[in-house]
Amino acid sequence: MEDIEQLSLQDMAIIFRNASEVNLRRGDKPTSSLLSSASEAAKRVLASMDLAVTASRGQCTGTEYDLVEDSTPEALYVLAATRIFAEWRSIRLVPAGYKRYSMGVAMGRRDIIQNIGKVEQSVHSLIASLHTGEEGDDESEADDNGILDRDEQEVEKPSLRQVLQHEVDSGLHPRLPRLADSSGAIGLLWLKRQLDYQTAMMEKSLQVPSRRYRTTKDAVTDAYQEVYGAYHGWTTQQLFRQSFNGSPEFEEIWAPLATDLSLDAAKSPPGFISHDVAATMDSATTLLEPSGEVDRDRRQLKQEKEPNNSLVLVDNCSGWDRFVDNLGRYNCFRLPIGDPNPSASCRSLLQVFPYIDDLRQSSLYPEEDDDKPFLSYTDRTVSDVSSISTGTESLSPMEESVESSRQLLEQHIQMLCKELRKTLTVVDELLDEFNMHDPKKV
């Protein structure tokens, strides 16, 4: 658990990337590009995953890094990554003092573990059928112990598709899309929904506060309705809504992870992000300062504003400085959908903070090279932030560090969400392919 407790957002993204690519590695090439960006704790966790998956496979191991025809992820690696995510979330994303929220996270962890068990049992059923000659080529010959020759085994590393196909071939689901209770398919379906919910919350956390989500509760409620609204009965919905009322603000959830990001990460060599926990607790508090107010007052930009003729009118509006600060600090300069002609005042606001708008419009994930680190932080540096021509004085060194760390934290959140979405997309497509989107409520 000590290694899991030390995992960063980037480490979790690397773990899910590794799980999604394990069936696609070419030849004997290991994941050097991933390991080059992984922390020492992440490397130990990845090694532990390999050992656990190998033990769980039993004799159905195949040749390491074999390329199989099925391009879907190996089931056991996806389960291992999901288990690590559940443990990591319960350790790192639960601030002290929120008992109701902590209980909700603990219940979610328990459900994830139970569903992992269902899928793993199905994987073992598939492996057992291969070892005893129940599936595959009818002409395959087993030895005296009932074990098929290695060349006769159809599955080297059981993939998610092969697991679902095994259940269909076994007649386990005669009334699709209705799924058998305790089956691997029902476990995978609910794992997908649970990961989808967590990913949606992380994505929406970056939009608080905004016109869409004024508070954390608004964002969490929307994520819940988006994922679970059609599948939870009245009683379950009430339990979730009660947990929303006791949830911490996103700033408090992300604050511990902010300490993982060195405040001088932008000064590291190109293509490298420091994993040294160099940020002090004071710096982390400055970066993500929590507040108990529902409609909280964010930190104000600390530089003095010079006169700007285009903002003379709005500068006299009560609370406008706070409004502009909220938008700028939390990357909320996204124009309303369906509004191709923003007002002049809106355009002037975009001109005040061009860097933030530019960051939102740019791609955070360029084409990757196997020889490059997992994430290159070379697009922007602290000097880019301080050199913005906004009609204001340059940021102080402390403000530059805070702004750089804030942007880096957001980038890492998006990076983890990207890897989770890749896995979720594959699972969703498989459930569509096998008609396994069971609509029944719980």
ChimeraX attribute file (.defattr): number of C-alpha atoms within 10 A of each C-alpha:
attribute: neighborCount
match mode: 1-to-1
recipient: residues
	/A:1	10
	/A:2	8
	/A:3	14
	/A:4	20
	/A:5	14
	/A:6	19
	/A:7	26
	/A:8	26
	/A:9	21
	/A:10	24
	/A:11	27
	/A:12	25
	/A:13	26
	/A:14	28
	/A:15	29
	/A:16	23
	/A:17	22
	/A:18	21
	/A:19	24
	/A:20	23
	/A:21	15
	/A:22	22
	/A:23	25
	/A:24	17
	/A:25	16
	/A:26	11
	/A:27	10
	/A:28	11
	/A:29	9
	/A:30	13
	/A:31	17
	/A:32	14
	/A:33	17
	/A:34	21
	/A:35	19
	/A:36	16
	/A:37	23
	/A:38	26
	/A:39	21
	/A:40	15
	/A:41	18
	/A:42	22
	/A:43	20
	/A:44	14
	/A:45	20
	/A:46	21
	/A:47	11
	/A:48	13
	/A:49	20
	/A:50	15
	/A:51	11
	/A:52	14
	/A:53	18
	/A:54	16
	/A:55	12
	/A:56	16
	/A:57	19
	/A:58	11
	/A:59	14
	/A:60	22
	/A:61	17
	/A:62	15
	/A:63	11
	/A:64	15
	/A:65	16
	/A:66	16
	/A:67	17
	/A:68	16
	/A:69	8
	/A:70	16
	/A:71	16
	/A:72	21
	/A:73	23
	/A:74	24
	/A:75	24
	/A:76	26
	/A:77	27
	/A:78	22
	/A:79	23
	/A:80	22
	/A:81	22
	/A:82	24
	/A:83	16
	/A:84	20
	/A:85	21
	/A:86	21
	/A:87	20
	/A:88	22
	/A:89	18
	/A:90	20
	/A:91	18
	/A:92	18
	/A:93	18
	/A:94	22
	/A:95	19
	/A:96	11
	/A:97	10
	/A:98	13
	/A:99	14
	/A:100	16
	/A:101	21
	/A:102	21
	/A:103	14
	/A:104	19
	/A:105	20
	/A:106	18
	/A:107	13
	/A:108	16
	/A:109	20
	/A:110	14
	/A:111	17
	/A:112	25
	/A:113	18
	/A:114	15
	/A:115	24
	/A:116	22
	/A:117	18
	/A:118	19
	/A:119	26
	/A:120	23
	/A:121	15
	/A:122	21
	/A:123	26
	/A:124	18
	/A:125	16
	/A:126	22
	/A:127	27
	/A:128	18
	/A:129	15
	/A:130	21
	/A:131	21
	/A:132	15
	/A:133	21
	/A:134	12
	/A:135	18
	/A:136	13
	/A:137	12
	/A:138	8
	/A:139	8
	/A:140	14
	/A:141	14
	/A:142	15
	/A:143	9
	/A:144	7
	/A:145	8
	/A:146	12
	/A:147	18
	/A:148	18
	/A:149	13
	/A:150	16
	/A:151	9
	/A:152	17
	/A:153	19
	/A:154	17
	/A:155	18
	/A:156	21
	/A:157	29
	/A:158	25
	/A:159	22
	/A:160	26
	/A:161	20
	/A:162	19
	/A:163	23
	/A:164	24
	/A:165	15
	/A:166	20
	/A:167	19
	/A:168	15
	/A:169	11
	/A:170	12
	/A:171	10
	/A:172	17
	/A:173	17
	/A:174	11
	/A:175	10
	/A:176	14
	/A:177	16
	/A:178	15
	/A:179	22
	/A:180	17
	/A:181	12
	/A:182	15
	/A:183	20
	/A:184	26
	/A:185	29
	/A:186	20
	/A:187	25
	/A:188	26
	/A:189	19
	/A:190	17
	/A:191	23
	/A:192	23
	/A:193	17
	/A:194	21
	/A:195	20
	/A:196	23
	/A:197	20
	/A:198	17
	/A:199	22
	/A:200	20
	/A:201	20
	/A:202	21
	/A:203	19
	/A:204	19
	/A:205	25
	/A:206	19
	/A:207	20
	/A:208	24
	/A:209	23
	/A:210	17
	/A:211	12
	/A:212	14
	/A:213	18
	/A:214	15
	/A:215	19
	/A:216	24
	/A:217	21
	/A:218	16
	/A:219	23
	/A:220	23
	/A:221	16
	/A:222	19
	/A:223	22
	/A:224	22
	/A:225	14
	/A:226	13
	/A:227	18
	/A:228	19
	/A:229	15
	/A:230	13
	/A:231	16
	/A:232	17
	/A:233	13
	/A:234	11
	/A:235	9
	/A:236	13
	/A:237	16
	/A:238	12
	/A:239	11
	/A:240	15
	/A:241	14
	/A:242	13
	/A:243	17
	/A:244	19
	/A:245	11
	/A:246	16
	/A:247	21
	/A:248	22
	/A:249	20
	/A:250	22
	/A:251	18
	/A:252	19
	/A:253	18
	/A:254	21
	/A:255	22
	/A:256	19
	/A:257	18
	/A:258	27
	/A:259	24
	/A:260	22
	/A:261	25
	/A:262	22
	/A:263	26
	/A:264	17
	/A:265	22
	/A:266	22
	/A:267	16
	/A:268	14
	/A:269	12
	/A:270	12
	/A:271	15
	/A:272	19
	/A:273	25
	/A:274	19
	/A:275	21
	/A:276	13
	/A:277	14
	/A:278	15
	/A:279	18
	/A:280	14
	/A:281	13
	/A:282	10
	/A:283	18
	/A:284	22
	/A:285	16
	/A:286	15
	/A:287	22
	/A:288	20
	/A:289	14
	/A:290	18
	/A:291	14
	/A:292	9
	/A:293	8
	/A:294	11
	/A:295	11
	/A:296	13
	/A:297	14
	/A:298	17
	/A:299	14
	/A:300	13
	/A:301	16
	/A:302	10
	/A:303	12
	/A:304	11
	/A:305	12
	/A:306	10
	/A:307	11
	/A:308	13
	/A:309	8
	/A:310	12
	/A:311	13
	/A:312	10
	/A:313	10
	/A:314	12
	/A:315	15
	/A:316	10
	/A:317	9
	/A:318	9
	/A:319	10
	/A:320	12
	/A:321	16
	/A:322	15
	/A:323	14
	/A:324	18
	/A:325	16
	/A:326	21
	/A:327	22
	/A:328	20
	/A:329	19
	/A:330	19
	/A:331	22
	/A:332	20
	/A:333	22
	/A:334	15
	/A:335	13
	/A:336	11
	/A:337	6
	/A:338	7
	/A:339	8
	/A:340	8
	/A:341	10
	/A:342	12
	/A:343	9
	/A:344	10
	/A:345	13
	/A:346	13
	/A:347	13
	/A:348	14
	/A:349	16
	/A:350	19
	/A:351	15
	/A:352	20
	/A:353	21
	/A:354	17
	/A:355	20
	/A:356	22
	/A:357	17
	/A:358	12
	/A:359	14
	/A:360	14
	/A:361	10
	/A:362	11
	/A:363	10
	/A:364	15
	/A:365	12
	/A:366	9
	/A:367	6
	/A:368	12
	/A:369	9
	/A:370	10
	/A:371	11
	/A:372	15
	/A:373	20
	/A:374	25
	/A:375	22
	/A:376	17
	/A:377	20
	/A:378	14
	/A:379	13
	/A:380	14
	/A:381	16
	/A:382	20
	/A:383	14
	/A:384	12
	/A:385	19
	/A:386	18
	/A:387	12
	/A:388	16
	/A:389	14
	/A:390	16
	/A:391	14
	/A:392	14
	/A:393	15
	/A:394	17
	/A:395	21
	/A:396	12
	/A:397	11
	/A:398	12
	/A:399	19
	/A:400	20
	/A:401	22
	/A:402	20
	/A:403	19
	/A:404	25
	/A:405	25
	/A:406	19
	/A:407	18
	/A:408	21
	/A:409	22
	/A:410	18
	/A:411	18
	/A:412	19
	/A:413	21
	/A:414	21
	/A:415	20
	/A:416	23
	/A:417	22
	/A:418	18
	/A:419	21
	/A:420	22
	/A:421	16
	/A:422	14
	/A:423	21
	/A:424	18
	/A:425	14
	/A:426	18
	/A:427	20
	/A:428	17
	/A:429	11
	/A:430	17
	/A:431	20
	/A:432	12
	/A:433	11
	/A:434	15
	/A:435	13
	/A:436	21
	/A:437	19
	/A:438	17
	/A:439	11
	/A:440	12
	/A:441	12
	/A:442	12
